[in-house]
Amino acid sequence: MESTGLLCETRTYTEVAYTHDHTYSQLILPLQGSLSIKTDKHELKLDEKHLFFLPPKCAHSFYSNNANKFLVLDIPKKINSTIVGDLLKYELYQVLDERWKAVRYLLQEEAKRSNKRGLDALVNYACSFLIKEIRPLSIQYIHDHFEKNISIQKLASMENFHVSYYIEWFNKKTGMTPNVYIQKLRLEKAKEYLIDTELSLLMIAQLVGYEQQSSLTRLFKNHEGLSPSTYRKMYRKMDKNCRI
């Protein structure tokens, strides 16, 4: 099964057991009742006190023997892969605490309004909670401080590794070097500022860790093949056309 866009909706399940997988991730937040789920790694009853995250291509069976209602998010891989990407190999079963109840409420409200941008932001926010459960300390540090100068020595010491081994370990974890990873984070954050704010290019450059606007321009041209200002104009033009 494939999904081309983020989908957030309320679903109910029957007592008939189904087994399938899909190319998108799925976050299941209970509203009422319970849902039995079985994967290669888990066999659980998802009730009103827990949530479950399914990575893509994870075969799972599911059914319910009672009245039920769940808020389900189908999350395509293209949704900010720098954030969601770290989740793509993990099944996560967590307590639905007050923080998650607040997120669930906001997701329902944005879904009612069909606010795509609001939903995208909330999904990234929600996934950041999940990622902190699985992300190594040094990689989480990068996400929290990507706008600062971060030494490889500092990162390696957080994992108690020698620098040379840390770079090898990091590459196996992420598929890239620490410096490239930081650049991608800065690029994604700069995109958010370009789309959602009227900040100047110099201000955006400084917010994501560059002293000069030219550094931001070089980053965009290397990764996107265009300048930040062109990216902003193109996105807003597409966004305007979608609203017509």
Buried (B, 14 or more C-beta within 10 A) or exposed (E): EEBEEBBBEEEEBEEEEEEEEBEBBBBBBBBEBBBBBBBEEBEBEBEBEBBBBBBBEBEBEBBBEEEBBBBBBBBBBEBBEBBBBBBEEBBBEEEBEEEBEEBBEBBBEBBEEEEBEBBBBBBBEBBBBBBEEBBBEBBBBBBEEBBEEBEBEEBBBBBEBEEEEBBEBBBEBBEEBBEBBBBBBBBBBBBBBBEEEEBEBBEBBBBBBBEEBEBBBEBBEEEBEEBBEBBBEEEEEEEEEEEE
